[in-house]
Amino acid sequence: MHPGFLDFGTSSERVSEWIRVVAGGKQEHYSGMDELATLLRQRVDIIGDHAFRDRDPDGHLDALKDISENIMALHSRLRDAGQLKPRLEHFLANCSYDKALAFIEEAADRR
């Protein structure tokens, strides 16, 4: 795992913080969005860490694999709990992680 990055691989008990999303007058509660957004941001940081990639290509690839596995695991838990809007589910299922992060951030801005 890349130094400074969090491992959410076993965090199902910790998925407890709620974000209120207001869209079209309808309020929805989602748990785990902070964790998901954090993982998605970490993925962007790993991809953009060219010094790490140049210094340790195998370690960089391992860090990218680790963060991707953590994103997929949290995605599965949130999906199985019915806590994902259809559009966010679509982005995550298709590994459109930049779009997923933008969706979460836009929803948080509407709070």
Secondary structure as UniProt FT lines:
FT   TURN            3..4
FT   TURN            9..10
FT   HELIX           12..14
FT   TURN            15..16
FT   STRAND          18..23
FT   TURN            24..25
FT   STRAND          26..31
FT   HELIX           33..48
FT   HELIX           50..55
FT   HELIX           57..80
FT   TURN            81..82
FT   HELIX           86..93
FT   TURN            94..95
FT   HELIX           97..109
//
